[in-house]
Amino acid sequence: MSSPLADEPVEPAGDDAEPLDGDECADHLDELGDAWEVVDDHHLEASYGFPDFETALAFTNDVGELAEEEWHHPDISLSWGEVGVEMWSHEVGGLTRADFVMAARMDRLYADYEE
């Protein structure tokens, strides 16, 4: 099941935006799949498993296309059977709602690979 966050627009942080606090991060994290964790109230990390390198690479490319479409780019690591993702909003030095929306969209992409 996809989080409703995945249907929201990815809106950039405004000039006076502040990063989300720990309670806000925890609330948004509850809306994501189990792959995600908030680290130091600063960034999101996830690890997605795959049956082989080819499938992991395809997912990496899908995440890359999503990042380009939304102009919100995570750090991605690719290895045999695993894709790691780390993200935060650099312009505010922490997490914004856009990061959680992107995470929900990545979860939705991943669900297509589980079918």
Secondary structure, 3 states (H helix, E strand, C coil): CCCHHHHCCCCCCCCCCCCCCHHHHHHHHCCCCCCEEEECCCEEEEEEECCCHHHHHHHHHHHHHHHHHHCCCCEEEEECCEEEEEECECCCCECCHHHHHHHHHHHHHHHHHHC
